[in-house]
C-alpha cells in the first residue's frame, strides 16, 4: 500500500516519525516512506490516533483546509471571478 497523502506535509505518520517514531520502521535513513516498505498505514494510523490524537487531527484539518482553498480558487477562476 502506498501512503494516501500526495503531499507529505499532511501525513500524520510522517509528522510523527520526525517527532516520536510514528512511521519509523528503523529504515528512515533510506528515505521514502515506511508504508511503501510494507508498514500497514491503517494500523499505524490507528495506533497514532490513540497516542497523539491532536497531531492526527491537526494534520487532517490542515489537509482539508488546503484542499478547500484550492477548490475555491479553481471555482472562482472557472467562473471568471478571479
RAQUIMO-V43444 format. One line per field, one symbol per residue. ss: DSSP state (H for helix, E for strand, - for the rest). psi: psi as a letter, one per 20 degrees, with the letter a starting at -180 (. if undefined). A space follows every 10 residues. Layout:
BEGIN
ss: ???
psi: ???
END
This chain:
BEGIN
ss: -------HHH -HHHHHH--- -------HHH ----HHH--- HHHHHHHHHH H-HHHHHHHH HHHHHHHHHH HHHHHHHH-- --
psi: qqpjohohhj ohggghhigk kfkojjkhii raphhijipo ggghggghhg hmggggghgg ghgggggggg ggggggghij h.
END
